[in-house]
Amino acid sequence: MKHKKPVPVEINKIVIGEKYYTCSWTGAISVIVLKIFNDTNSVLVEINSKKKGYKPFVRPVNYIFDNQEMAKSAGKAWEHDERKRKKK
């Protein structure tokens, strides 16, 4: 079976208030898009959970997926980018 490369959602197809998936340190998580930043190709998201108290955070559009399996398979690349970003 051939590995399928994860394909993120295009920025012009993202709908505010809709549920998407993104990568995290523990796997894929469900998020709701609150705002789209076209100038930086990123989105403001909040974790989609019944528990309250999660703060919104910014995530690059490259790591917003409409499929949980795609978000899981992109996790290694996301971790690499996060470690590189934190070194700066």
PDB file of N, CA, C and O in Angstrom:
ATOM      1  N   MET A   1       0.838  -1.174   0.000  1.00  0.00           N
ATOM      2  CA  MET A   1       0.000   0.000   0.000  1.00  0.00           C
ATOM      3  C   MET A   1       0.883   1.238   0.000  1.00  0.00           C
ATOM      4  O   MET A   1       1.831   1.333   0.780  1.00  0.00           O
ATOM      5  N   LYS A   2       0.575   2.169  -0.864  1.00  0.00           N
ATOM      6  CA  LYS A   2       1.379   3.371  -1.004  1.00  0.00           C
ATOM      7  C   LYS A   2       0.934   4.440  -0.010  1.00  0.00           C
ATOM      8  O   LYS A   2      -0.261   4.623   0.226  1.00  0.00           O
ATOM      9  N   HIS A   3       1.899   5.137   0.566  1.00  0.00           N
ATOM     10  CA  HIS A   3       1.613   6.203   1.523  1.00  0.00           C
ATOM     11  C   HIS A   3       1.062   7.420   0.792  1.00  0.00           C
ATOM     12  O   HIS A   3       1.644   7.869  -0.195  1.00  0.00           O
ATOM     13  N   LYS A   4      -0.060   7.957   1.273  1.00  0.00           N
ATOM     14  CA  LYS A   4      -0.642   9.153   0.671  1.00  0.00           C
ATOM     15  C   LYS A   4      -0.125  10.386   1.403  1.00  0.00           C
ATOM     16  O   LYS A   4      -0.168  10.454   2.631  1.00  0.00           O
ATOM     17  N   LYS A   5       0.360  11.349   0.646  1.00  0.00           N
ATOM     18  CA  LYS A   5       0.855  12.586   1.239  1.00  0.00           C
ATOM     19  C   LYS A   5      -0.334  13.394   1.761  1.00  0.00           C
ATOM     20  O   LYS A   5      -1.329  13.547   1.053  1.00  0.00           O
ATOM     21  N   PRO A   6      -0.243  13.917   3.001  1.00  0.00           N
ATOM     22  CA  PRO A   6      -1.350  14.702   3.541  1.00  0.00           C
ATOM     23  C   PRO A   6      -1.560  15.990   2.744  1.00  0.00           C
ATOM     24  O   PRO A   6      -0.604  16.696   2.423  1.00  0.00           O
ATOM     25  N   VAL A   7      -2.806  16.280   2.433  1.00  0.00           N
ATOM     26  CA  VAL A   7      -3.147  17.467   1.655  1.00  0.00           C
ATOM     27  C   VAL A   7      -3.973  18.399   2.537  1.00  0.00           C
ATOM     28  O   VAL A   7      -5.099  18.062   2.903  1.00  0.00           O
ATOM     29  N   PRO A   8      -3.427  19.576   2.887  1.00  0.00           N
ATOM     30  CA  PRO A   8      -4.190  20.504   3.727  1.00  0.00           C
ATOM     31  C   PRO A   8      -5.330  21.157   2.952  1.00  0.00           C
ATOM     32  O   PRO A   8      -5.358  21.138   1.722  1.00  0.00           O
ATOM     33  N   VAL A   9      -6.262  21.729   3.695  1.00  0.00           N
ATOM     34  CA  VAL A   9      -7.380  22.448   3.090  1.00  0.00           C
ATOM     35  C   VAL A   9      -6.852  23.758   2.514  1.00  0.00           C
ATOM     36  O   VAL A   9      -6.033  24.428   3.142  1.00  0.00           O
ATOM     37  N   GLU A  10      -7.314  24.124   1.328  1.00  0.00           N
ATOM     38  CA  GLU A  10      -6.890  25.387   0.725  1.00  0.00           C
ATOM     39  C   GLU A  10      -7.488  26.544   1.515  1.00  0.00           C
ATOM     40  O   GLU A  10      -8.608  26.451   2.018  1.00  0.00           O
ATOM     41  N   ILE A  11      -6.727  27.642   1.620  1.00  0.00           N
ATOM     42  CA  ILE A  11      -7.146  28.766   2.448  1.00  0.00           C
ATOM     43  C   ILE A  11      -8.456  29.379   1.963  1.00  0.00           C
ATOM     44  O   ILE A  11      -9.240  29.871   2.775  1.00  0.00           O
ATOM     45  N   ASN A  12      -8.707  29.357   0.661  1.00  0.00           N
ATOM     46  CA  ASN A  12      -9.948  29.947   0.153  1.00  0.00           C
ATOM     47  C   ASN A  12     -11.158  29.032   0.350  1.00  0.00           C
ATOM     48  O   ASN A  12     -12.290  29.462   0.125  1.00  0.00           O
ATOM     49  N   LYS A  13     -10.946  27.788   0.764  1.00  0.00           N
ATOM     50  CA  LYS A  13     -12.047  26.850   1.018  1.00  0.00           C
ATOM     51  C   LYS A  13     -12.346  26.692   2.506  1.00  0.00           C
ATOM     52  O   LYS A  13     -13.282  25.980   2.871  1.00  0.00           O
ATOM     53  N   ILE A  14     -11.568  27.342   3.370  1.00  0.00           N
ATOM     54  CA  ILE A  14     -11.797  27.257   4.809  1.00  0.00           C
ATOM     55  C   ILE A  14     -12.998  28.125   5.173  1.00  0.00           C
ATOM     56  O   ILE A  14     -13.103  29.269   4.730  1.00  0.00           O
ATOM     57  N   VAL A  15     -13.896  27.577   5.977  1.00  0.00           N
ATOM     58  CA  VAL A  15     -15.101  28.284   6.407  1.00  0.00           C
ATOM     59  C   VAL A  15     -14.989  28.566   7.903  1.00  0.00           C
ATOM     60  O   VAL A  15     -14.704  27.663   8.690  1.00  0.00           O
ATOM     61  N   ILE A  16     -15.213  29.815   8.289  1.00  0.00           N
ATOM     62  CA  ILE A  16     -15.155  30.194   9.707  1.00  0.00           C
ATOM     63  C   ILE A  16     -16.301  29.512  10.449  1.00  0.00           C
ATOM     64  O   ILE A  16     -17.440  29.510   9.981  1.00  0.00           O
ATOM     65  N   GLY A  17     -15.990  28.934  11.607  1.00  0.00           N
ATOM     66  CA  GLY A  17     -16.982  28.239  12.417  1.00  0.00           C
ATOM     67  C   GLY A  17     -17.085  26.752  12.126  1.00  0.00           C
ATOM     68  O   GLY A  17     -17.773  26.036  12.853  1.00  0.00           O
ATOM     69  N   GLU A  18     -16.425  26.271  11.090  1.00  0.00           N
ATOM     70  CA  GLU A  18     -16.457  24.847  10.742  1.00  0.00           C
ATOM     71  C   GLU A  18     -15.399  24.073  11.523  1.00  0.00           C
ATOM     72  O   GLU A  18     -14.425  24.650  12.006  1.00  0.00           O
ATOM     73  N   LYS A  19     -15.601  22.758  11.641  1.00  0.00           N
ATOM     74  CA  LYS A  19     -14.671  21.881  12.360  1.00  0.00           C
ATOM     75  C   LYS A  19     -13.624  21.343  11.392  1.00  0.00           C
ATOM     76  O   LYS A  19     -13.954  20.860  10.309  1.00  0.00           O
ATOM     77  N   TYR A  20     -12.361  21.432  11.795  1.00  0.00           N
ATOM     78  CA  TYR A  20     -11.242  20.891  11.028  1.00  0.00           C
ATOM     79  C   TYR A  20     -10.337  20.137  11.996  1.00  0.00           C
ATOM     80  O   TYR A  20     -10.600  20.100  13.198  1.00  0.00           O
ATOM     81  N   TYR A  21      -9.277  19.540  11.472  1.00  0.00           N
ATOM     82  CA  TYR A  21      -8.314  18.804  12.287  1.00  0.00           C
ATOM     83  C   TYR A  21      -6.929  19.389  12.080  1.00  0.00           C
ATOM     84  O   TYR A  21      -6.599  19.875  10.998  1.00  0.00           O
ATOM     85  N   THR A  22      -6.120  19.336  13.138  1.00  0.00           N
ATOM     86  CA  THR A  22      -4.747  19.804  13.057  1.00  0.00           C
ATOM     87  C   THR A  22      -3.864  18.893  13.896  1.00  0.00           C
ATOM     88  O   THR A  22      -4.360  18.037  14.628  1.00  0.00           O
ATOM     89  N   CYS A  23      -2.569  19.080  13.788  1.00  0.00           N
ATOM     90  CA  CYS A  23      -1.597  18.254  14.508  1.00  0.00           C
ATOM     91  C   CYS A  23      -1.340  18.843  15.893  1.00  0.00           C
ATOM     92  O   CYS A  23      -1.454  20.051  16.103  1.00  0.00           O
ATOM     93  N   SER A  24      -0.993  17.972  16.824  1.00  0.00           N
ATOM     94  CA  SER A  24      -0.553  18.410  18.149  1.00  0.00           C
ATOM     95  C   SER A  24       0.504  17.424  18.629  1.00  0.00           C
ATOM     96  O   SER A  24       0.800  16.440  17.951  1.00  0.00           O
ATOM     97  N   TRP A  25       1.067  17.691  19.796  1.00  0.00           N
ATOM     98  CA  TRP A  25       2.113  16.815  20.324  1.00  0.00           C
ATOM     99  C   TRP A  25       1.565  15.424  20.642  1.00  0.00           C
ATOM    100  O   TRP A  25       2.329  14.459  20.672  1.00  0.00           O
ATOM    101  N   THR A  26       0.262  15.303  20.878  1.00  0.00           N
ATOM    102  CA  THR A  26      -0.317  14.009  21.243  1.00  0.00           C
ATOM    103  C   THR A  26      -1.083  13.347  20.106  1.00  0.00           C
ATOM    104  O   THR A  26      -1.682  12.291  20.311  1.00  0.00           O
ATOM    105  N   GLY A  27      -1.083  13.932  18.923  1.00  0.00           N
ATOM    106  CA  GLY A  27      -1.798  13.363  17.782  1.00  0.00           C
ATOM    107  C   GLY A  27      -2.656  14.415  17.102  1.00  0.00           C
ATOM    108  O   GLY A  27      -2.360  15.607  17.184  1.00  0.00           O
ATOM    109  N   ALA A  28      -3.701  13.990  16.439  1.00  0.00           N
ATOM    110  CA  ALA A  28      -4.599  14.918  15.747  1.00  0.00           C
ATOM    111  C   ALA A  28      -5.664  15.421  16.718  1.00  0.00           C
ATOM    112  O   ALA A  28      -6.167  14.662  17.547  1.00  0.00           O
ATOM    113  N   ILE A  29      -6.003  16.706  16.611  1.00  0.00           N
ATOM    114  CA  ILE A  29      -7.047  17.285  17.449  1.00  0.00           C
ATOM    115  C   ILE A  29      -8.064  17.996  16.565  1.00  0.00           C
ATOM    116  O   ILE A  29      -7.750  18.458  15.468  1.00  0.00           O
ATOM    117  N   SER A  30      -9.277  18.069  17.068  1.00  0.00           N
ATOM    118  CA  SER A  30     -10.361  18.745  16.364  1.00  0.00           C
ATOM    119  C   SER A  30     -10.371  20.213  16.782  1.00  0.00           C
ATOM    120  O   SER A  30     -10.315  20.525  17.972  1.00  0.00           O
ATOM    121  N   VAL A  31     -10.441  21.110  15.805  1.00  0.00           N
ATOM    122  CA  VAL A  31     -10.438  22.549  16.089  1.00  0.00           C
ATOM    123  C   VAL A  31     -11.549  23.234  15.294  1.00  0.00           C
ATOM    124  O   VAL A  31     -12.039  22.707  14.295  1.00  0.00           O
ATOM    125  N   ILE A  32     -11.929  24.421  15.764  1.00  0.00           N
ATOM    126  CA  ILE A  32     -12.893  25.263  15.061  1.00  0.00           C
ATOM    127  C   ILE A  32     -12.168  26.528  14.638  1.00  0.00           C
ATOM    128  O   ILE A  32     -11.487  27.154  15.450  1.00  0.00           O
ATOM    129  N   VAL A  33     -12.308  26.908  13.380  1.00  0.00           N
ATOM    130  CA  VAL A  33     -11.642  28.101  12.849  1.00  0.00           C
ATOM    131  C   VAL A  33     -12.416  29.336  13.295  1.00  0.00           C
ATOM    132  O   VAL A  33     -13.628  29.421  13.101  1.00  0.00           O
ATOM    133  N   LEU A  34     -11.699  30.306  13.901  1.00  0.00           N
ATOM    134  CA  LEU A  34     -12.313  31.543  14.360  1.00  0.00           C
ATOM    135  C   LEU A  34     -12.040  32.717  13.436  1.00  0.00           C
ATOM    136  O   LEU A  34     -12.892  33.589  13.268  1.00  0.00           O
ATOM    137  N   LYS A  35     -10.845  32.743  12.832  1.00  0.00           N
ATOM    138  CA  LYS A  35     -10.464  33.865  11.973  1.00  0.00           C
ATOM    139  C   LYS A  35      -9.408  33.393  10.987  1.00  0.00           C
ATOM    140  O   LYS A  35      -8.609  32.509  11.298  1.00  0.00           O
ATOM    141  N   ILE A  36      -9.405  33.986   9.794  1.00  0.00           N
ATOM    142  CA  ILE A  36      -8.431  33.642   8.757  1.00  0.00           C
ATOM    143  C   ILE A  36      -7.532  34.842   8.511  1.00  0.00           C
ATOM    144  O   ILE A  36      -8.018  35.954   8.304  1.00  0.00           O
ATOM    145  N   PHE A  37      -6.212  34.620   8.533  1.00  0.00           N
ATOM    146  CA  PHE A  37      -5.229  35.664   8.246  1.00  0.00           C
ATOM    147  C   PHE A  37      -4.625  35.375   6.871  1.00  0.00           C
ATOM    148  O   PHE A  37      -3.721  34.547   6.756  1.00  0.00           O
ATOM    149  N   ASN A  38      -5.117  36.048   5.832  1.00  0.00           N
ATOM    150  CA  ASN A  38      -4.641  35.803   4.467  1.00  0.00           C
ATOM    151  C   ASN A  38      -3.212  36.281   4.254  1.00  0.00           C
ATOM    152  O   ASN A  38      -2.482  35.702   3.449  1.00  0.00           O
ATOM    153  N   ASP A  39      -2.800  37.337   4.969  1.00  0.00           N
ATOM    154  CA  ASP A  39      -1.456  37.888   4.763  1.00  0.00           C
ATOM    155  C   ASP A  39      -0.359  36.947   5.248  1.00  0.00           C
ATOM    156  O   ASP A  39       0.729  36.928   4.673  1.00  0.00           O
ATOM    157  N   THR A  40      -0.619  36.172   6.288  1.00  0.00           N
ATOM    158  CA  THR A  40       0.395  35.259   6.829  1.00  0.00           C
ATOM    159  C   THR A  40       0.070  33.786   6.558  1.00  0.00           C
ATOM    160  O   THR A  40       0.791  32.901   7.019  1.00  0.00           O
ATOM    161  N   ASN A  41      -1.006  33.517   5.815  1.00  0.00           N
ATOM    162  CA  ASN A  41      -1.441  32.142   5.535  1.00  0.00           C
ATOM    163  C   ASN A  41      -1.596  31.321   6.808  1.00  0.00           C
ATOM    164  O   ASN A  41      -1.090  30.203   6.905  1.00  0.00           O
ATOM    165  N   SER A  42      -2.301  31.890   7.782  1.00  0.00           N
ATOM    166  CA  SER A  42      -2.545  31.188   9.031  1.00  0.00           C
ATOM    167  C   SER A  42      -3.983  31.433   9.477  1.00  0.00           C
ATOM    168  O   SER A  42      -4.677  32.302   8.949  1.00  0.00           O
ATOM    169  N   VAL A  43      -4.410  30.651  10.454  1.00  0.00           N
ATOM    170  CA  VAL A  43      -5.769  30.770  10.972  1.00  0.00           C
ATOM    171  C   VAL A  43      -5.740  30.773  12.494  1.00  0.00           C
ATOM    172  O   VAL A  43      -4.862  30.172  13.114  1.00  0.00           O
ATOM    173  N   LEU A  44      -6.714  31.458  13.085  1.00  0.00           N
ATOM    174  CA  LEU A  44      -6.903  31.438  14.531  1.00  0.00           C
ATOM    175  C   LEU A  44      -7.907  30.335  14.817  1.00  0.00           C
ATOM    176  O   LEU A  44      -9.020  30.355  14.292  1.00  0.00           O
ATOM    177  N   VAL A  45      -7.523  29.371  15.647  1.00  0.00           N
ATOM    178  CA  VAL A  45      -8.382  28.219  15.928  1.00  0.00           C
ATOM    179  C   VAL A  45      -8.550  28.038  17.431  1.00  0.00           C
ATOM    180  O   VAL A  45      -7.760  28.539  18.232  1.00  0.00           O
ATOM    181  N   GLU A  46      -9.599  27.308  17.788  1.00  0.00           N
ATOM    182  CA  GLU A  46      -9.851  26.949  19.176  1.00  0.00           C
ATOM    183  C   GLU A  46     -10.154  25.459  19.201  1.00  0.00           C
ATOM    184  O   GLU A  46     -10.794  24.941  18.286  1.00  0.00           O
ATOM    185  N   ILE A  47      -9.704  24.771  20.235  1.00  0.00           N
ATOM    186  CA  ILE A  47      -9.933  23.331  20.344  1.00  0.00           C
ATOM    187  C   ILE A  47     -11.426  23.067  20.482  1.00  0.00           C
ATOM    188  O   ILE A  47     -12.108  23.719  21.273  1.00  0.00           O
ATOM    189  N   ASN A  48     -11.928  22.118  19.717  1.00  0.00           N
ATOM    190  CA  ASN A  48     -13.339  21.745  19.726  1.00  0.00           C
ATOM    191  C   ASN A  48     -13.544  20.694  20.811  1.00  0.00           C
ATOM    192  O   ASN A  48     -13.315  19.505  20.586  1.00  0.00           O
ATOM    193  N   SER A  49     -13.979  21.142  21.993  1.00  0.00           N
ATOM    194  CA  SER A  49     -14.154  20.232  23.112  1.00  0.00           C
ATOM    195  C   SER A  49     -15.293  20.727  23.997  1.00  0.00           C
ATOM    196  O   SER A  49     -15.612  21.916  24.007  1.00  0.00           O
ATOM    197  N   LYS A  50     -15.899  19.809  24.737  1.00  0.00           N
ATOM    198  CA  LYS A  50     -16.952  20.201  25.678  1.00  0.00           C
ATOM    199  C   LYS A  50     -16.366  20.941  26.864  1.00  0.00           C
ATOM    200  O   LYS A  50     -17.041  21.763  27.484  1.00  0.00           O
ATOM    201  N   LYS A  51     -15.102  20.652  27.185  1.00  0.00           N
ATOM    202  CA  LYS A  51     -14.433  21.364  28.270  1.00  0.00           C
ATOM    203  C   LYS A  51     -14.165  22.791  27.827  1.00  0.00           C
ATOM    204  O   LYS A  51     -13.796  23.029  26.677  1.00  0.00           O
ATOM    205  N   LYS A  52     -14.345  23.721  28.715  1.00  0.00           N
ATOM    206  CA  LYS A  52     -14.091  25.126  28.386  1.00  0.00           C
ATOM    207  C   LYS A  52     -12.751  25.536  28.984  1.00  0.00           C
ATOM    208  O   LYS A  52     -12.192  24.828  29.821  1.00  0.00           O
ATOM    209  N   GLY A  53     -12.247  26.668  28.554  1.00  0.00           N
ATOM    210  CA  GLY A  53     -11.000  27.174  29.099  1.00  0.00           C
ATOM    211  C   GLY A  53      -9.819  27.038  28.162  1.00  0.00           C
ATOM    212  O   GLY A  53      -8.703  27.410  28.526  1.00  0.00           O
ATOM    213  N   TYR A  54     -10.034  26.516  26.966  1.00  0.00           N
ATOM    214  CA  TYR A  54      -8.950  26.439  25.996  1.00  0.00           C
ATOM    215  C   TYR A  54      -8.784  27.790  25.323  1.00  0.00           C
ATOM    216  O   TYR A  54      -9.760  28.387  24.866  1.00  0.00           O
ATOM    217  N   LYS A  55      -7.556  28.269  25.262  1.00  0.00           N
ATOM    218  CA  LYS A  55      -7.283  29.550  24.620  1.00  0.00           C
ATOM    219  C   LYS A  55      -7.109  29.342  23.119  1.00  0.00           C
ATOM    220  O   LYS A  55      -6.537  28.338  22.693  1.00  0.00           O
ATOM    221  N   PRO A  56      -7.600  30.286  22.316  1.00  0.00           N
ATOM    222  CA  PRO A  56      -7.374  30.194  20.866  1.00  0.00           C
ATOM    223  C   PRO A  56      -5.887  30.319  20.538  1.00  0.00           C
ATOM    224  O   PRO A  56      -5.139  30.965  21.272  1.00  0.00           O
ATOM    225  N   PHE A  57      -5.466  29.710  19.455  1.00  0.00           N
ATOM    226  CA  PHE A  57      -4.074  29.784  19.029  1.00  0.00           C
ATOM    227  C   PHE A  57      -4.012  29.866  17.514  1.00  0.00           C
ATOM    228  O   PHE A  57      -4.970  29.520  16.824  1.00  0.00           O
ATOM    229  N   VAL A  58      -2.879  30.324  17.004  1.00  0.00           N
ATOM    230  CA  VAL A  58      -2.690  30.494  15.564  1.00  0.00           C
ATOM    231  C   VAL A  58      -1.988  29.259  15.015  1.00  0.00           C
ATOM    232  O   VAL A  58      -1.052  28.737  15.620  1.00  0.00           O
ATOM    233  N   ARG A  59      -2.457  28.803  13.860  1.00  0.00           N
ATOM    234  CA  ARG A  59      -1.882  27.629  13.226  1.00  0.00           C
ATOM    235  C   ARG A  59      -1.709  27.917  11.735  1.00  0.00           C
ATOM    236  O   ARG A  59      -2.617  28.470  11.114  1.00  0.00           O
ATOM    237  N   PRO A  60      -0.562  27.556  11.143  1.00  0.00           N
ATOM    238  CA  PRO A  60      -0.392  27.730   9.690  1.00  0.00           C
ATOM    239  C   PRO A  60      -1.419  26.899   8.913  1.00  0.00           C
ATOM    240  O   PRO A  60      -1.815  25.819   9.351  1.00  0.00           O
ATOM    241  N   VAL A  61      -1.833  27.406   7.781  1.00  0.00           N
ATOM    242  CA  VAL A  61      -2.821  26.710   6.951  1.00  0.00           C
ATOM    243  C   VAL A  61      -2.288  25.366   6.466  1.00  0.00           C
ATOM    244  O   VAL A  61      -3.071  24.470   6.150  1.00  0.00           O
ATOM    245  N   ASN A  62      -0.976  25.214   6.405  1.00  0.00           N
ATOM    246  CA  ASN A  62      -0.378  23.945   5.966  1.00  0.00           C
ATOM    247  C   ASN A  62      -0.748  22.781   6.876  1.00  0.00           C
ATOM    248  O   ASN A  62      -0.616  21.625   6.475  1.00  0.00           O
ATOM    249  N   TYR A  63      -1.210  23.063   8.093  1.00  0.00           N
ATOM    250  CA  TYR A  63      -1.538  22.008   9.050  1.00  0.00           C
ATOM    251  C   TYR A  63      -3.008  22.024   9.452  1.00  0.00           C
ATOM    252  O   TYR A  63      -3.348  21.624  10.566  1.00  0.00           O
ATOM    253  N   ILE A  64      -3.883  22.481   8.557  1.00  0.00           N
ATOM    254  CA  ILE A  64      -5.327  22.416   8.769  1.00  0.00           C
ATOM    255  C   ILE A  64      -5.893  21.410   7.762  1.00  0.00           C
ATOM    256  O   ILE A  64      -5.742  21.575   6.551  1.00  0.00           O
ATOM    257  N   PHE A  65      -6.544  20.370   8.282  1.00  0.00           N
ATOM    258  CA  PHE A  65      -7.046  19.283   7.440  1.00  0.00           C
ATOM    259  C   PHE A  65      -8.526  19.050   7.708  1.00  0.00           C
ATOM    260  O   PHE A  65      -9.017  19.349   8.797  1.00  0.00           O
ATOM    261  N   ASP A  66      -9.239  18.518   6.717  1.00  0.00           N
ATOM    262  CA  ASP A  66     -10.635  18.152   6.931  1.00  0.00           C
ATOM    263  C   ASP A  66     -10.790  16.664   7.236  1.00  0.00           C
ATOM    264  O   ASP A  66     -11.907  16.171   7.392  1.00  0.00           O
ATOM    265  N   ASN A  67      -9.671  15.951   7.321  1.00  0.00           N
ATOM    266  CA  ASN A  67      -9.663  14.520   7.574  1.00  0.00           C
ATOM    267  C   ASN A  67      -8.701  14.235   8.730  1.00  0.00           C
ATOM    268  O   ASN A  67      -7.550  14.671   8.699  1.00  0.00           O
ATOM    269  N   GLN A  68      -9.159  13.519   9.733  1.00  0.00           N
ATOM    270  CA  GLN A  68      -8.333  13.239  10.905  1.00  0.00           C
ATOM    271  C   GLN A  68      -7.109  12.397  10.561  1.00  0.00           C
ATOM    272  O   GLN A  68      -6.040  12.608  11.133  1.00  0.00           O
ATOM    273  N   GLU A  69      -7.241  11.463   9.653  1.00  0.00           N
ATOM    274  CA  GLU A  69      -6.111  10.613   9.269  1.00  0.00           C
ATOM    275  C   GLU A  69      -5.000  11.422   8.600  1.00  0.00           C
ATOM    276  O   GLU A  69      -3.819  11.152   8.816  1.00  0.00           O
ATOM    277  N   MET A  70      -5.370  12.402   7.798  1.00  0.00           N
ATOM    278  CA  MET A  70      -4.368  13.260   7.157  1.00  0.00           C
ATOM    279  C   MET A  70      -3.620  14.071   8.215  1.00  0.00           C
ATOM    280  O   MET A  70      -2.407  14.256   8.117  1.00  0.00           O
ATOM    281  N   ALA A  71      -4.343  14.553   9.222  1.00  0.00           N
ATOM    282  CA  ALA A  71      -3.709  15.321  10.294  1.00  0.00           C
ATOM    283  C   ALA A  71      -2.723  14.449  11.072  1.00  0.00           C
ATOM    284  O   ALA A  71      -1.647  14.912  11.452  1.00  0.00           O
ATOM    285  N   LYS A  72      -3.087  13.197  11.304  1.00  0.00           N
ATOM    286  CA  LYS A  72      -2.181  12.279  12.004  1.00  0.00           C
ATOM    287  C   LYS A  72      -0.902  12.053  11.213  1.00  0.00           C
ATOM    288  O   LYS A  72       0.193  12.066  11.775  1.00  0.00           O
ATOM    289  N   SER A  73      -1.043  11.846   9.906  1.00  0.00           N
ATOM    290  CA  SER A  73       0.136  11.544   9.094  1.00  0.00           C
ATOM    291  C   SER A  73       1.029  12.762   8.886  1.00  0.00           C
ATOM    292  O   SER A  73       2.197  12.602   8.529  1.00  0.00           O
ATOM    293  N   ALA A  74       0.520  13.966   9.097  1.00  0.00           N
ATOM    294  CA  ALA A  74       1.335  15.178   8.968  1.00  0.00           C
ATOM    295  C   ALA A  74       2.008  15.545  10.287  1.00  0.00           C
ATOM    296  O   ALA A  74       2.735  16.536  10.351  1.00  0.00           O
ATOM    297  N   GLY A  75       1.780  14.769  11.329  1.00  0.00           N
ATOM    298  CA  GLY A  75       2.296  15.089  12.655  1.00  0.00           C
ATOM    299  C   GLY A  75       3.806  15.192  12.735  1.00  0.00           C
ATOM    300  O   GLY A  75       4.325  16.074  13.420  1.00  0.00           O
ATOM    301  N   LYS A  76       4.520  14.320  12.058  1.00  0.00           N
ATOM    302  CA  LYS A  76       5.986  14.324  12.128  1.00  0.00           C
ATOM    303  C   LYS A  76       6.563  15.602  11.518  1.00  0.00           C
ATOM    304  O   LYS A  76       7.488  16.191  12.075  1.00  0.00           O
ATOM    305  N   ALA A  77       6.023  16.029  10.380  1.00  0.00           N
ATOM    306  CA  ALA A  77       6.479  17.275   9.745  1.00  0.00           C
ATOM    307  C   ALA A  77       6.144  18.474  10.622  1.00  0.00           C
ATOM    308  O   ALA A  77       6.935  19.413  10.716  1.00  0.00           O
ATOM    309  N   TRP A  78       4.969  18.451  11.269  1.00  0.00           N
ATOM    310  CA  TRP A  78       4.569  19.547  12.157  1.00  0.00           C
ATOM    311  C   TRP A  78       5.522  19.636  13.353  1.00  0.00           C
ATOM    312  O   TRP A  78       5.953  20.730  13.718  1.00  0.00           O
ATOM    313  N   GLU A  79       5.852  18.497  13.963  1.00  0.00           N
ATOM    314  CA  GLU A  79       6.778  18.490  15.097  1.00  0.00           C
ATOM    315  C   GLU A  79       8.137  19.042  14.687  1.00  0.00           C
ATOM    316  O   GLU A  79       8.748  19.800  15.441  1.00  0.00           O
ATOM    317  N   HIS A  80       8.614  18.675  13.507  1.00  0.00           N
ATOM    318  CA  HIS A  80       9.892  19.189  13.014  1.00  0.00           C
ATOM    319  C   HIS A  80       9.842  20.713  12.882  1.00  0.00           C
ATOM    320  O   HIS A  80      10.772  21.401  13.301  1.00  0.00           O
ATOM    321  N   ASP A  81       8.765  21.238  12.305  1.00  0.00           N
ATOM    322  CA  ASP A  81       8.623  22.689  12.149  1.00  0.00           C
ATOM    323  C   ASP A  81       8.512  23.399  13.493  1.00  0.00           C
ATOM    324  O   ASP A  81       9.055  24.492  13.660  1.00  0.00           O
ATOM    325  N   GLU A  82       7.817  22.793  14.454  1.00  0.00           N
ATOM    326  CA  GLU A  82       7.680  23.403  15.782  1.00  0.00           C
ATOM    327  C   GLU A  82       9.031  23.480  16.493  1.00  0.00           C
ATOM    328  O   GLU A  82       9.356  24.502  17.098  1.00  0.00           O
ATOM    329  N   ARG A  83       9.808  22.414  16.423  1.00  0.00           N
ATOM    330  CA  ARG A  83      11.123  22.430  17.071  1.00  0.00           C
ATOM    331  C   ARG A  83      12.027  23.473  16.424  1.00  0.00           C
ATOM    332  O   ARG A  83      12.766  24.173  17.115  1.00  0.00           O
ATOM    333  N   LYS A  84      11.970  23.575  15.103  1.00  0.00           N
ATOM    334  CA  LYS A  84      12.772  24.562  14.376  1.00  0.00           C
ATOM    335  C   LYS A  84      12.335  25.980  14.742  1.00  0.00           C
ATOM    336  O   LYS A  84      13.175  26.866  14.904  1.00  0.00           O
ATOM    337  N   ARG A  85      11.017  26.200  14.873  1.00  0.00           N
ATOM    338  CA  ARG A  85      10.482  27.519  15.216  1.00  0.00           C
ATOM    339  C   ARG A  85      10.885  27.927  16.635  1.00  0.00           C
ATOM    340  O   ARG A  85      11.186  29.096  16.878  1.00  0.00           O
ATOM    341  N   LYS A  86      10.894  26.983  17.568  1.00  0.00           N
ATOM    342  CA  LYS A  86      11.222  27.292  18.961  1.00  0.00           C
ATOM    343  C   LYS A  86      12.705  27.569  19.165  1.00  0.00           C
ATOM    344  O   LYS A  86      13.079  28.210  20.147  1.00  0.00           O
ATOM    345  N   LYS A  87      13.564  27.095  18.248  1.00  0.00           N
ATOM    346  CA  LYS A  87      15.002  27.352  18.365  1.00  0.00           C
ATOM    347  C   LYS A  87      15.352  28.792  18.046  1.00  0.00           C
ATOM    348  O   LYS A  87      16.380  29.294  18.499  1.00  0.00           O
ATOM    349  N   LYS A  88      14.504  29.469  17.264  1.00  0.00           N
ATOM    350  CA  LYS A  88      14.800  30.848  16.835  1.00  0.00           C
ATOM    351  C   LYS A  88      14.817  31.819  17.972  1.00  0.00           C
ATOM    352  O   LYS A  88      15.052  33.010  17.763  1.00  0.00           O
TER     353      LYS A  88
END
